[in-house]
Amino acid sequence: MDPENVEFFLKWLDNELTKNNFSDYQFAAKAKISHTVISKARNGKLPKWDACMSIAGALHVDPVVVFRLAGLLPKLMDSTEELDRLKFVCENLPKEYRAIAIRVVKALPEEN
């Protein structure tokens, strides 16, 4: 296992658990995975496809993000990853909010 993948995955997971005020045990129950999946990740063995799908579902994030963090898919350049996340968020918006989301994004100031 690539130590860099483990470090990135755990940093991301810890951040998500903190944002959602979950302990490892609470999160495992919410994700409907065994606590040992989290425990093994903390010891360097990252979760596989099914566990990553459950983690993504419990955190309401694009599964591709979790797959990449777990080293199951190759990493993308930062800007591409951000666009993938934005696309995932927009795809999951109710149709009546999509036009509003587009107007909000267009109203953001351009980077100099």
Residue pairs with C-beta under 8 A, 6 or more apart in sequence:
1 44
1 45
1 46
1 71
2 71
3 44
5 46
5 69
5 70
5 71
6 41
6 44
6 46
8 69
9 41
9 46
9 69
9 70
9 71
10 41
10 42
12 69
13 38
13 41
13 55
16 59
16 61
17 23
17 24
17 27
20 27
20 59
22 30
24 35
24 38
24 39
24 42
25 35
27 38
27 58
28 34
28 35
28 37
28 38
30 58
31 51
31 54
31 55
31 57
31 58
31 59
32 54
32 58
33 47
33 51
33 54
33 55
37 47
37 51
40 47
41 47
46 70
46 71
47 55
47 70
48 70
48 72
49 67
49 72
52 63
52 66
52 67
52 70
52 72
53 63
53 66
55 66
56 62
56 63
56 65
56 66
57 63
59 66
61 85
61 88
62 84
62 85
62 88
64 73
64 84
64 88
65 81
65 84
65 85
65 88
67 73
68 74
68 75
68 76
68 81
75 81
76 84
90 98
90 101
93 101
